[in-house]
Amino acid sequence: MTEAPTDPAHSDTAPGTPRWVKVSGIVALAVVVLFLVLHLTGSGMGPGMHGGH
């Protein structure tokens, strides 16, 4: 017997990842990347920025 090709949009498997999980992951990744960029460029961010010179 030949089976019909399965369409991922109409399969009987478990549903995909919820949108809020994807959005939360993207936001978390953006925060991590922003932190790394600021940390590696030495833009004066961090605990030492509040101290006197």
mmCIF entry with sequence, helices, sheets and N, C-alpha, C, O atoms, coordinates in Angstrom:
data_MODEL
# 
_entry.id   MODEL 
# 
_entity.id                         1 
_entity.type                       polymer 
_entity.pdbx_number_of_molecules   1 
# 
_entity_poly.entity_id                      1 
_entity_poly.type                           'polypeptide(L)' 
_entity_poly.nstd_linkage                   no 
_entity_poly.nstd_monomer                   no 
_entity_poly.pdbx_seq_one_letter_code       MTEAPTDPAHSDTAPGTPRWVKVSGIVALAVVVLFLVLHLTGSGMGPGMHGGH 
_entity_poly.pdbx_seq_one_letter_code_can   MTEAPTDPAHSDTAPGTPRWVKVSGIVALAVVVLFLVLHLTGSGMGPGMHGGH 
_entity_poly.pdbx_strand_id                 A 
# 
loop_
_entity_poly_seq.entity_id 
_entity_poly_seq.num 
_entity_poly_seq.mon_id 
_entity_poly_seq.hetero 
1 1  MET n 
1 2  THR n 
1 3  GLU n 
1 4  ALA n 
1 5  PRO n 
1 6  THR n 
1 7  ASP n 
1 8  PRO n 
1 9  ALA n 
1 10 HIS n 
1 11 SER n 
1 12 ASP n 
1 13 THR n 
1 14 ALA n 
1 15 PRO n 
1 16 GLY n 
1 17 THR n 
1 18 PRO n 
1 19 ARG n 
1 20 TRP n 
1 21 VAL n 
1 22 LYS n 
1 23 VAL n 
1 24 SER n 
1 25 GLY n 
1 26 ILE n 
1 27 VAL n 
1 28 ALA n 
1 29 LEU n 
1 30 ALA n 
1 31 VAL n 
1 32 VAL n 
1 33 VAL n 
1 34 LEU n 
1 35 PHE n 
1 36 LEU n 
1 37 VAL n 
1 38 LEU n 
1 39 HIS n 
1 40 LEU n 
1 41 THR n 
1 42 GLY n 
1 43 SER n 
1 44 GLY n 
1 45 MET n 
1 46 GLY n 
1 47 PRO n 
1 48 GLY n 
1 49 MET n 
1 50 HIS n 
1 51 GLY n 
1 52 GLY n 
1 53 HIS n 
# 
_struct_asym.id          A 
_struct_asym.entity_id   1 
# 
loop_
_struct_conf.conf_type_id 
_struct_conf.id 
_struct_conf.pdbx_PDB_helix_id 
_struct_conf.beg_label_comp_id 
_struct_conf.beg_label_asym_id 
_struct_conf.beg_label_seq_id 
_struct_conf.pdbx_beg_PDB_ins_code 
_struct_conf.end_label_comp_id 
_struct_conf.end_label_asym_id 
_struct_conf.end_label_seq_id 
_struct_conf.pdbx_end_PDB_ins_code 
_struct_conf.beg_auth_comp_id 
_struct_conf.beg_auth_asym_id 
_struct_conf.beg_auth_seq_id 
_struct_conf.end_auth_comp_id 
_struct_conf.end_auth_asym_id 
_struct_conf.end_auth_seq_id 
_struct_conf.pdbx_PDB_helix_class 
_struct_conf.details 
_struct_conf.pdbx_PDB_helix_length 
HELX_P HELX_P1 AA1 PRO A 8  ? HIS A 10 ? PRO A 8  HIS A 10 5 ? 3  
HELX_P HELX_P2 AA2 ARG A 19 ? THR A 41 ? ARG A 19 THR A 41 1 ? 23 
HELX_P HELX_P3 AA3 PRO A 47 ? HIS A 50 ? PRO A 47 HIS A 50 5 ? 4  
# 
_struct_conf_type.id          HELX_P 
_struct_conf_type.criteria    ? 
_struct_conf_type.reference   ? 
# 
loop_
_atom_site.group_PDB 
_atom_site.id 
_atom_site.type_symbol 
_atom_site.label_atom_id 
_atom_site.label_alt_id 
_atom_site.label_comp_id 
_atom_site.label_asym_id 
_atom_site.label_entity_id 
_atom_site.label_seq_id 
_atom_site.pdbx_PDB_ins_code 
_atom_site.Cartn_x 
_atom_site.Cartn_y 
_atom_site.Cartn_z 
_atom_site.occupancy 
_atom_site.B_iso_or_equiv 
_atom_site.pdbx_formal_charge 
_atom_site.auth_seq_id 
_atom_site.auth_comp_id 
_atom_site.auth_asym_id 
_atom_site.auth_atom_id 
_atom_site.pdbx_PDB_model_num 
ATOM 1   N N  . MET A 1 1  ? 0.832  -1.181 0.000  1.00 0.00 ? 1  MET A N  1 
ATOM 2   C CA . MET A 1 1  ? 0.000  0.000  0.000  1.00 0.00 ? 1  MET A CA 1 
ATOM 3   C C  . MET A 1 1  ? 0.879  1.247  0.000  1.00 0.00 ? 1  MET A C  1 
ATOM 4   O O  . MET A 1 1  ? 1.911  1.308  0.667  1.00 0.00 ? 1  MET A O  1 
ATOM 5   N N  . THR A 1 2  ? 0.448  2.208  -0.748 1.00 0.00 ? 2  THR A N  1 
ATOM 6   C CA . THR A 1 2  ? 1.167  3.479  -0.729 1.00 0.00 ? 2  THR A CA 1 
ATOM 7   C C  . THR A 1 2  ? 0.398  4.452  0.142  1.00 0.00 ? 2  THR A C  1 
ATOM 8   O O  . THR A 1 2  ? -0.828 4.554  0.077  1.00 0.00 ? 2  THR A O  1 
ATOM 9   N N  . GLU A 1 3  ? 1.149  5.155  0.948  1.00 0.00 ? 3  GLU A N  1 
ATOM 10  C CA . GLU A 1 3  ? 0.512  6.128  1.825  1.00 0.00 ? 3  GLU A CA 1 
ATOM 11  C C  . GLU A 1 3  ? 0.550  7.497  1.173  1.00 0.00 ? 3  GLU A C  1 
ATOM 12  O O  . GLU A 1 3  ? 1.489  7.820  0.446  1.00 0.00 ? 3  GLU A O  1 
ATOM 13  N N  . ALA A 1 4  ? -0.455 8.289  1.428  1.00 0.00 ? 4  ALA A N  1 
ATOM 14  C CA . ALA A 1 4  ? -0.486 9.648  0.901  1.00 0.00 ? 4  ALA A CA 1 
ATOM 15  C C  . ALA A 1 4  ? 0.581  10.469 1.615  1.00 0.00 ? 4  ALA A C  1 
ATOM 16  O O  . ALA A 1 4  ? 0.846  10.241 2.795  1.00 0.00 ? 4  ALA A O  1 
ATOM 17  N N  . PRO A 1 5  ? 1.191  11.416 0.921  1.00 0.00 ? 5  PRO A N  1 
ATOM 18  C CA . PRO A 1 5  ? 2.190  12.257 1.587  1.00 0.00 ? 5  PRO A CA 1 
ATOM 19  C C  . PRO A 1 5  ? 1.552  13.020 2.735  1.00 0.00 ? 5  PRO A C  1 
ATOM 20  O O  . PRO A 1 5  ? 0.430  13.515 2.627  1.00 0.00 ? 5  PRO A O  1 
ATOM 21  N N  . THR A 1 6  ? 2.273  13.105 3.816  1.00 0.00 ? 6  THR A N  1 
ATOM 22  C CA . THR A 1 6  ? 1.722  13.775 4.993  1.00 0.00 ? 6  THR A CA 1 
ATOM 23  C C  . THR A 1 6  ? 1.998  15.268 4.911  1.00 0.00 ? 6  THR A C  1 
ATOM 24  O O  . THR A 1 6  ? 3.102  15.705 4.586  1.00 0.00 ? 6  THR A O  1 
ATOM 25  N N  . ASP A 1 7  ? 0.984  16.014 5.208  1.00 0.00 ? 7  ASP A N  1 
ATOM 26  C CA . ASP A 1 7  ? 1.092  17.468 5.252  1.00 0.00 ? 7  ASP A CA 1 
ATOM 27  C C  . ASP A 1 7  ? 1.298  17.865 6.708  1.00 0.00 ? 7  ASP A C  1 
ATOM 28  O O  . ASP A 1 7  ? 0.439  17.575 7.541  1.00 0.00 ? 7  ASP A O  1 
ATOM 29  N N  . PRO A 1 8  ? 2.412  18.523 7.043  1.00 0.00 ? 8  PRO A N  1 
ATOM 30  C CA . PRO A 1 8  ? 2.672  18.867 8.450  1.00 0.00 ? 8  PRO A CA 1 
ATOM 31  C C  . PRO A 1 8  ? 1.576  19.722 9.075  1.00 0.00 ? 8  PRO A C  1 
ATOM 32  O O  . PRO A 1 8  ? 1.362  19.660 10.286 1.00 0.00 ? 8  PRO A O  1 
ATOM 33  N N  . ALA A 1 9  ? 0.887  20.511 8.275  1.00 0.00 ? 9  ALA A N  1 
ATOM 34  C CA . ALA A 1 9  ? -0.155 21.372 8.825  1.00 0.00 ? 9  ALA A CA 1 
ATOM 35  C C  . ALA A 1 9  ? -1.393 20.578 9.232  1.00 0.00 ? 9  ALA A C  1 
ATOM 36  O O  . ALA A 1 9  ? -2.181 21.039 10.057 1.00 0.00 ? 9  ALA A O  1 
ATOM 37  N N  . HIS A 1 10 ? -1.569 19.374 8.652  1.00 0.00 ? 10 HIS A N  1 
ATOM 38  C CA . HIS A 1 10 ? -2.765 18.589 8.939  1.00 0.00 ? 10 HIS A CA 1 
ATOM 39  C C  . HIS A 1 10 ? -2.440 17.219 9.520  1.00 0.00 ? 10 HIS A C  1 
ATOM 40  O O  . HIS A 1 10 ? -3.207 16.272 9.349  1.00 0.00 ? 10 HIS A O  1 
ATOM 41  N N  . SER A 1 11 ? -1.323 17.115 10.193 1.00 0.00 ? 11 SER A N  1 
ATOM 42  C CA . SER A 1 11 ? -0.952 15.816 10.750 1.00 0.00 ? 11 SER A CA 1 
ATOM 43  C C  . SER A 1 11 ? -1.640 15.607 12.095 1.00 0.00 ? 11 SER A C  1 
ATOM 44  O O  . SER A 1 11 ? -2.104 16.559 12.723 1.00 0.00 ? 11 SER A O  1 
ATOM 45  N N  . ASP A 1 12 ? -1.697 14.364 12.522 1.00 0.00 ? 12 ASP A N  1 
ATOM 46  C CA . ASP A 1 12 ? -2.343 14.037 13.784 1.00 0.00 ? 12 ASP A CA 1 
ATOM 47  C C  . ASP A 1 12 ? -1.346 13.974 14.935 1.00 0.00 ? 12 ASP A C  1 
ATOM 48  O O  . ASP A 1 12 ? -1.662 13.439 15.997 1.00 0.00 ? 12 ASP A O  1 
ATOM 49  N N  . THR A 1 13 ? -0.162 14.508 14.738 1.00 0.00 ? 13 THR A N  1 
ATOM 50  C CA . THR A 1 13 ? 0.841  14.505 15.796 1.00 0.00 ? 13 THR A CA 1 
ATOM 51  C C  . THR A 1 13 ? 0.563  15.642 16.766 1.00 0.00 ? 13 THR A C  1 
ATOM 52  O O  . THR A 1 13 ? -0.391 16.402 16.597 1.00 0.00 ? 13 THR A O  1 
ATOM 53  N N  . ALA A 1 14 ? 1.398  15.747 17.771 1.00 0.00 ? 14 ALA A N  1 
ATOM 54  C CA . ALA A 1 14 ? 1.232  16.795 18.772 1.00 0.00 ? 14 ALA A CA 1 
ATOM 55  C C  . ALA A 1 14 ? 1.373  18.166 18.115 1.00 0.00 ? 14 ALA A C  1 
ATOM 56  O O  . ALA A 1 14 ? 2.120  18.323 17.149 1.00 0.00 ? 14 ALA A O  1 
ATOM 57  N N  . PRO A 1 15 ? 0.666  19.141 18.634 1.00 0.00 ? 15 PRO A N  1 
ATOM 58  C CA . PRO A 1 15 ? 0.757  20.487 18.052 1.00 0.00 ? 15 PRO A CA 1 
ATOM 59  C C  . PRO A 1 15 ? 2.158  21.075 18.248 1.00 0.00 ? 15 PRO A C  1 
ATOM 60  O O  . PRO A 1 15 ? 2.928  20.604 19.085 1.00 0.00 ? 15 PRO A O  1 
ATOM 61  N N  . GLY A 1 16 ? 2.468  22.092 17.477 1.00 0.00 ? 16 GLY A N  1 
ATOM 62  C CA . GLY A 1 16 ? 3.779  22.730 17.551 1.00 0.00 ? 16 GLY A CA 1 
ATOM 63  C C  . GLY A 1 16 ? 3.940  23.545 18.820 1.00 0.00 ? 16 GLY A C  1 
ATOM 64  O O  . GLY A 1 16 ? 3.070  23.569 19.691 1.00 0.00 ? 16 GLY A O  1 
ATOM 65  N N  . THR A 1 17 ? 5.068  24.202 18.892 1.00 0.00 ? 17 THR A N  1 
ATOM 66  C CA . THR A 1 17 ? 5.376  25.040 20.050 1.00 0.00 ? 17 THR A CA 1 
ATOM 67  C C  . THR A 1 17 ? 4.433  26.238 20.083 1.00 0.00 ? 17 THR A C  1 
ATOM 68  O O  . THR A 1 17 ? 4.206  26.877 19.056 1.00 0.00 ? 17 THR A O  1 
ATOM 69  N N  . PRO A 1 18 ? 3.880  26.548 21.259 1.00 0.00 ? 18 PRO A N  1 
ATOM 70  C CA . PRO A 1 18 ? 2.986  27.713 21.364 1.00 0.00 ? 18 PRO A CA 1 
ATOM 71  C C  . PRO A 1 18 ? 3.722  29.012 21.028 1.00 0.00 ? 18 PRO A C  1 
ATOM 72  O O  . PRO A 1 18 ? 4.935  29.119 21.210 1.00 0.00 ? 18 PRO A O  1 
ATOM 73  N N  . ARG A 1 19 ? 2.978  29.979 20.545 1.00 0.00 ? 19 ARG A N  1 
ATOM 74  C CA . ARG A 1 19 ? 3.570  31.250 20.136 1.00 0.00 ? 19 ARG A CA 1 
ATOM 75  C C  . ARG A 1 19 ? 4.259  31.956 21.304 1.00 0.00 ? 19 ARG A C  1 
ATOM 76  O O  . ARG A 1 19 ? 5.308  32.569 21.109 1.00 0.00 ? 19 ARG A O  1 
ATOM 77  N N  . TRP A 1 20 ? 3.689  31.884 22.522 1.00 0.00 ? 20 TRP A N  1 
ATOM 78  C CA . TRP A 1 20 ? 4.287  32.604 23.640 1.00 0.00 ? 20 TRP A CA 1 
ATOM 79  C C  . TRP A 1 20 ? 5.645  32.028 24.009 1.00 0.00 ? 20 TRP A C  1 
ATOM 80  O O  . TRP A 1 20 ? 6.506  32.750 24.512 1.00 0.00 ? 20 TRP A O  1 
ATOM 81  N N  . VAL A 1 21 ? 5.848  30.731 23.765 1.00 0.00 ? 21 VAL A N  1 
ATOM 82  C CA . VAL A 1 21 ? 7.150  30.123 24.046 1.00 0.00 ? 21 VAL A CA 1 
ATOM 83  C C  . VAL A 1 21 ? 8.178  30.636 23.044 1.00 0.00 ? 21 VAL A C  1 
ATOM 84  O O  . VAL A 1 21 ? 9.309  30.954 23.414 1.00 0.00 ? 21 VAL A O  1 
ATOM 85  N N  . LYS A 1 22 ? 7.787  30.716 21.784 1.00 0.00 ? 22 LYS A N  1 
ATOM 86  C CA . LYS A 1 22 ? 8.689  31.223 20.758 1.00 0.00 ? 22 LYS A CA 1 
ATOM 87  C C  . LYS A 1 22 ? 9.058  32.679 21.017 1.00 0.00 ? 22 LYS A C  1 
ATOM 88  O O  . LYS A 1 22 ? 10.225 33.059 20.918 1.00 0.00 ? 22 LYS A O  1 
ATOM 89  N N  . VAL A 1 23 ? 8.052  33.497 21.352 1.00 0.00 ? 23 VAL A N  1 
ATOM 90  C CA . VAL A 1 23 ? 8.306  34.920 21.612 1.00 0.00 ? 23 VAL A CA 1 
ATOM 91  C C  . VAL A 1 23 ? 9.201  35.084 22.840 1.00 0.00 ? 23 VAL A C  1 
ATOM 92  O O  . VAL A 1 23 ? 10.113 35.911 22.837 1.00 0.00 ? 23 VAL A O  1 
ATOM 93  N N  . SER A 1 24 ? 8.942  34.302 23.887 1.00 0.00 ? 24 SER A N  1 
ATOM 94  C CA . SER A 1 24 ? 9.773  34.386 25.091 1.00 0.00 ? 24 SER A CA 1 
ATOM 95  C C  . SER A 1 24 ? 11.215 33.990 24.786 1.00 0.00 ? 24 SER A C  1 
ATOM 96  O O  . SER A 1 24 ? 12.152 34.608 25.291 1.00 0.00 ? 24 SER A O  1 
ATOM 97  N N  . GLY A 1 25 ? 11.389 32.969 23.970 1.00 0.00 ? 25 GLY A N  1 
ATOM 98  C CA . GLY A 1 25 ? 12.738 32.545 23.598 1.00 0.00 ? 25 GLY A CA 1 
ATOM 99  C C  . GLY A 1 25 ? 13.467 33.604 22.796 1.00 0.00 ? 25 GLY A C  1 
ATOM 100 O O  . GLY A 1 25 ? 14.658 33.833 23.007 1.00 0.00 ? 25 GLY A O  1 
ATOM 101 N N  . ILE A 1 26 ? 12.766 34.252 21.876 1.00 0.00 ? 26 ILE A N  1 
ATOM 102 C CA . ILE A 1 26 ? 13.382 35.306 21.065 1.00 0.00 ? 26 ILE A CA 1 
ATOM 103 C C  . ILE A 1 26 ? 13.763 36.491 21.940 1.00 0.00 ? 26 ILE A C  1 
ATOM 104 O O  . ILE A 1 26 ? 14.844 37.058 21.776 1.00 0.00 ? 26 ILE A O  1 
ATOM 105 N N  . VAL A 1 27 ? 12.891 36.870 22.865 1.00 0.00 ? 27 VAL A N  1 
ATOM 106 C CA . VAL A 1 27 ? 13.192 37.988 23.769 1.00 0.00 ? 27 VAL A CA 1 
ATOM 107 C C  . VAL A 1 27 ? 14.381 37.650 24.661 1.00 0.00 ? 27 VAL A C  1 
ATOM 108 O O  . VAL A 1 27 ? 15.265 38.485 24.850 1.00 0.00 ? 27 VAL A O  1 
ATOM 109 N N  . ALA A 1 28 ? 14.416 36.441 25.211 1.00 0.00 ? 28 ALA A N  1 
ATOM 110 C CA . ALA A 1 28 ? 15.526 36.028 26.063 1.00 0.00 ? 28 ALA A CA 1 
ATOM 111 C C  . ALA A 1 28 ? 16.837 36.021 25.276 1.00 0.00 ? 28 ALA A C  1 
ATOM 112 O O  . ALA A 1 28 ? 17.871 36.459 25.782 1.00 0.00 ? 28 ALA A O  1 
ATOM 113 N N  . LEU A 1 29 ? 16.794 35.530 24.054 1.00 0.00 ? 29 LEU A N  1 
ATOM 114 C CA . LEU A 1 29 ? 17.995 35.510 23.212 1.00 0.00 ? 29 LEU A CA 1 
ATOM 115 C C  . LEU A 1 29 ? 18.461 36.930 22.910 1.00 0.00 ? 29 LEU A C  1 
ATOM 116 O O  . LEU A 1 29 ? 19.662 37.200 22.923 1.00 0.00 ? 29 LEU A O  1 
ATOM 117 N N  . ALA A 1 30 ? 17.528 37.837 22.639 1.00 0.00 ? 30 ALA A N  1 
ATOM 118 C CA . ALA A 1 30 ? 17.888 39.228 22.364 1.00 0.00 ? 30 ALA A CA 1 
ATOM 119 C C  . ALA A 1 30 ? 18.537 39.881 23.578 1.00 0.00 ? 30 ALA A C  1 
ATOM 120 O O  . ALA A 1 30 ? 19.492 40.644 23.434 1.00 0.00 ? 30 ALA A O  1 
ATOM 121 N N  . VAL A 1 31 ? 18.028 39.588 24.777 1.00 0.00 ? 31 VAL A N  1 
ATOM 122 C CA . VAL A 1 31 ? 18.611 40.151 26.000 1.00 0.00 ? 31 VAL A CA 1 
ATOM 123 C C  . VAL A 1 31 ? 20.028 39.627 26.207 1.00 0.00 ? 31 VAL A C  1 
ATOM 124 O O  . VAL A 1 31 ? 20.925 40.387 26.571 1.00 0.00 ? 31 VAL A O  1 
ATOM 125 N N  . VAL A 1 32 ? 20.230 38.341 25.977 1.00 0.00 ? 32 VAL A N  1 
ATOM 126 C CA . VAL A 1 32 ? 21.564 37.749 26.135 1.00 0.00 ? 32 VAL A CA 1 
ATOM 127 C C  . VAL A 1 32 ? 22.536 38.360 25.127 1.00 0.00 ? 32 VAL A C  1 
ATOM 128 O O  . VAL A 1 32 ? 23.663 38.706 25.481 1.00 0.00 ? 32 VAL A O  1 
ATOM 129 N N  . VAL A 1 33 ? 22.104 38.491 23.882 1.00 0.00 ? 33 VAL A N  1 
ATOM 130 C CA . VAL A 1 33 ? 22.975 39.076 22.857 1.00 0.00 ? 33 VAL A CA 1 
ATOM 131 C C  . VAL A 1 33 ? 23.293 40.523 23.196 1.00 0.00 ? 33 VAL A C  1 
ATOM 132 O O  . VAL A 1 33 ? 24.441 40.943 23.054 1.00 0.00 ? 33 VAL A O  1 
ATOM 133 N N  . LEU A 1 34 ? 22.311 41.294 23.638 1.00 0.00 ? 34 LEU A N  1 
ATOM 134 C CA . LEU A 1 34 ? 22.538 42.683 24.021 1.00 0.00 ? 34 LEU A CA 1 
ATOM 135 C C  . LEU A 1 34 ? 23.532 42.770 25.176 1.00 0.00 ? 34 LEU A C  1 
ATOM 136 O O  . LEU A 1 34 ? 24.435 43.606 25.165 1.00 0.00 ? 34 LEU A O  1 
ATOM 137 N N  . PHE A 1 35 ? 23.359 41.902 26.170 1.00 0.00 ? 35 PHE A N  1 
ATOM 138 C CA . PHE A 1 35 ? 24.287 41.883 27.300 1.00 0.00 ? 35 PHE A CA 1 
ATOM 139 C C  . PHE A 1 35 ? 25.704 41.582 26.833 1.00 0.00 ? 35 PHE A C  1 
ATOM 140 O O  . PHE A 1 35 ? 26.652 42.248 27.249 1.00 0.00 ? 35 PHE A O  1 
ATOM 141 N N  . LEU A 1 36 ? 25.851 40.577 25.968 1.00 0.00 ? 36 LEU A N  1 
ATOM 142 C CA . LEU A 1 36 ? 27.184 40.208 25.483 1.00 0.00 ? 36 LEU A CA 1 
ATOM 143 C C  . LEU A 1 36 ? 27.821 41.337 24.681 1.00 0.00 ? 36 LEU A C  1 
ATOM 144 O O  . LEU A 1 36 ? 29.009 41.616 24.837 1.00 0.00 ? 36 LEU A O  1 
ATOM 145 N N  . VAL A 1 37 ? 27.039 41.985 23.829 1.00 0.00 ? 37 VAL A N  1 
ATOM 146 C CA . VAL A 1 37 ? 27.579 43.085 23.032 1.00 0.00 ? 37 VAL A CA 1 
ATOM 147 C C  . VAL A 1 37 ? 28.028 44.225 23.936 1.00 0.00 ? 37 VAL A C  1 
ATOM 148 O O  . VAL A 1 37 ? 29.121 44.762 23.756 1.00 0.00 ? 37 VAL A O  1 
ATOM 149 N N  . LEU A 1 38 ? 27.199 44.598 24.903 1.00 0.00 ? 38 LEU A N  1 
ATOM 150 C CA . LEU A 1 38 ? 27.579 45.678 25.810 1.00 0.00 ? 38 LEU A CA 1 
ATOM 151 C C  . LEU A 1 38 ? 28.788 45.299 26.655 1.00 0.00 ? 38 LEU A C  1 
ATOM 152 O O  . LEU A 1 38 ? 29.654 46.134 26.918 1.00 0.00 ? 38 LEU A O  1 
ATOM 153 N N  . HIS A 1 39 ? 28.845 44.058 27.074 1.00 0.00 ? 39 HIS A N  1 
ATOM 154 C CA . HIS A 1 39 ? 29.959 43.602 27.911 1.00 0.00 ? 39 HIS A CA 1 
ATOM 155 C C  . HIS A 1 39 ? 31.262 43.562 27.115 1.00 0.00 ? 39 HIS A C  1 
ATOM 156 O O  . HIS A 1 39 ? 32.303 44.001 27.603 1.00 0.00 ? 39 HIS A O  1 
ATOM 157 N N  . LEU A 1 40 ? 31.207 43.044 25.911 1.00 0.00 ? 40 LEU A N  1 
ATOM 158 C CA . LEU A 1 40 ? 32.418 42.899 25.110 1.00 0.00 ? 40 LEU A CA 1 
ATOM 159 C C  . LEU A 1 40 ? 32.922 44.223 24.541 1.00 0.00 ? 40 LEU A C  1 
ATOM 160 O O  . LEU A 1 40 ? 34.118 44.365 24.287 1.00 0.00 ? 40 LEU A O  1 
ATOM 161 N N  . THR A 1 41 ? 32.031 45.193 24.335 1.00 0.00 ? 41 THR A N  1 
ATOM 162 C CA . THR A 1 41 ? 32.471 46.482 23.805 1.00 0.00 ? 41 THR A CA 1 
ATOM 163 C C  . THR A 1 41 ? 32.959 47.406 24.908 1.00 0.00 ? 41 THR A C  1 
ATOM 164 O O  . THR A 1 41 ? 33.538 48.454 24.624 1.00 0.00 ? 41 THR A O  1 
ATOM 165 N N  . GLY A 1 42 ? 32.731 47.030 26.173 1.00 0.00 ? 42 GLY A N  1 
ATOM 166 C CA . GLY A 1 42 ? 33.204 47.852 27.289 1.00 0.00 ? 42 GLY A CA 1 
ATOM 167 C C  . GLY A 1 42 ? 32.558 49.221 27.310 1.00 0.00 ? 42 GLY A C  1 
ATOM 168 O O  . GLY A 1 42 ? 33.250 50.226 27.472 1.00 0.00 ? 42 GLY A O  1 
ATOM 169 N N  . SER A 1 43 ? 31.264 49.281 27.153 1.00 0.00 ? 43 SER A N  1 
ATOM 170 C CA . SER A 1 43 ? 30.563 50.561 27.039 1.00 0.00 ? 43 SER A CA 1 
ATOM 171 C C  . SER A 1 43 ? 30.295 51.223 28.388 1.00 0.00 ? 43 SER A C  1 
ATOM 172 O O  . SER A 1 43 ? 29.446 52.112 28.468 1.00 0.00 ? 43 SER A O  1 
ATOM 173 N N  . GLY A 1 44 ? 30.982 50.823 29.434 1.00 0.00 ? 44 GLY A N  1 
ATOM 174 C CA . GLY A 1 44 ? 30.806 51.467 30.728 1.00 0.00 ? 44 GLY A CA 1 
ATOM 175 C C  . GLY A 1 44 ? 29.640 50.925 31.526 1.00 0.00 ? 44 GLY A C  1 
ATOM 176 O O  . GLY A 1 44 ? 29.311 51.478 32.575 1.00 0.00 ? 44 GLY A O  1 
ATOM 177 N N  . MET A 1 45 ? 29.015 49.881 31.071 1.00 0.00 ? 45 MET A N  1 
ATOM 178 C CA . MET A 1 45 ? 27.915 49.289 31.812 1.00 0.00 ? 45 MET A CA 1 
ATOM 179 C C  . MET A 1 45 ? 28.485 48.309 32.829 1.00 0.00 ? 45 MET A C  1 
ATOM 180 O O  . MET A 1 45 ? 29.485 47.640 32.568 1.00 0.00 ? 45 MET A O  1 
ATOM 181 N N  . GLY A 1 46 ? 27.852 48.229 33.972 1.00 0.00 ? 46 GLY A N  1 
ATOM 182 C CA . GLY A 1 46 ? 28.292 47.276 34.966 1.00 0.00 ? 46 GLY A CA 1 
ATOM 183 C C  . GLY A 1 46 ? 28.345 47.881 36.343 1.00 0.00 ? 46 GLY A C  1 
ATOM 184 O O  . GLY A 1 46 ? 27.976 49.041 36.528 1.00 0.00 ? 46 GLY A O  1 
ATOM 185 N N  . PRO A 1 47 ? 28.806 47.105 37.326 1.00 0.00 ? 47 PRO A N  1 
ATOM 186 C CA . PRO A 1 47 ? 28.824 47.585 38.708 1.00 0.00 ? 47 PRO A CA 1 
ATOM 187 C C  . PRO A 1 47 ? 29.730 48.778 38.918 1.00 0.00 ? 47 PRO A C  1 
ATOM 188 O O  . PRO A 1 47 ? 29.459 49.592 39.800 1.00 0.00 ? 47 PRO A O  1 
ATOM 189 N N  . GLY A 1 48 ? 30.786 48.917 38.152 1.00 0.00 ? 48 GLY A N  1 
ATOM 190 C CA . GLY A 1 48 ? 31.737 50.004 38.354 1.00 0.00 ? 48 GLY A CA 1 
ATOM 191 C C  . GLY A 1 48 ? 31.264 51.347 37.829 1.00 0.00 ? 48 GLY A C  1 
ATOM 192 O O  . GLY A 1 48 ? 31.918 52.359 38.084 1.00 0.00 ? 48 GLY A O  1 
ATOM 193 N N  . MET A 1 49 ? 30.172 51.396 37.116 1.00 0.00 ? 49 MET A N  1 
ATOM 194 C CA . MET A 1 49 ? 29.747 52.666 36.532 1.00 0.00 ? 49 MET A CA 1 
ATOM 195 C C  . MET A 1 49 ? 29.159 53.614 37.573 1.00 0.00 ? 49 MET A C  1 
ATOM 196 O O  . MET A 1 49 ? 29.072 54.814 37.316 1.00 0.00 ? 49 MET A O  1 
ATOM 197 N N  . HIS A 1 50 ? 28.755 53.114 38.736 1.00 0.00 ? 50 HIS A N  1 
ATOM 198 C CA . HIS A 1 50 ? 28.141 53.961 39.750 1.00 0.00 ? 50 HIS A CA 1 
ATOM 199 C C  . HIS A 1 50 ? 29.168 54.515 40.742 1.00 0.00 ? 50 HIS A C  1 
ATOM 200 O O  . HIS A 1 50 ? 28.842 55.388 41.546 1.00 0.00 ? 50 HIS A O  1 
ATOM 201 N N  . GLY A 1 51 ? 30.366 54.027 40.690 1.00 0.00 ? 51 GLY A N  1 
ATOM 202 C CA . GLY A 1 51 ? 31.381 54.485 41.632 1.00 0.00 ? 51 GLY A CA 1 
ATOM 203 C C  . GLY A 1 51 ? 31.976 55.814 41.194 1.00 0.00 ? 51 GLY A C  1 
ATOM 204 O O  . GLY A 1 51 ? 31.816 56.241 40.051 1.00 0.00 ? 51 GLY A O  1 
ATOM 205 N N  . GLY A 1 52 ? 32.662 56.451 42.125 1.00 0.00 ? 52 GLY A N  1 
ATOM 206 C CA . GLY A 1 52 ? 33.341 57.719 41.804 1.00 0.00 ? 52 GLY A CA 1 
ATOM 207 C C  . GLY A 1 52 ? 34.587 57.474 40.989 1.00 0.00 ? 52 GLY A C  1 
ATOM 208 O O  . GLY A 1 52 ? 35.152 56.381 41.017 1.00 0.00 ? 52 GLY A O  1 
ATOM 209 N N  . HIS A 1 53 ? 35.011 58.477 40.271 1.00 0.00 ? 53 HIS A N  1 
ATOM 210 C CA . HIS A 1 53 ? 36.219 58.331 39.438 1.00 0.00 ? 53 HIS A CA 1 
ATOM 211 C C  . HIS A 1 53 ? 37.415 58.722 40.231 1.00 0.00 ? 53 HIS A C  1 
ATOM 212 O O  . HIS A 1 53 ? 38.535 58.674 39.722 1.00 0.00 ? 53 HIS A O  1 
# 
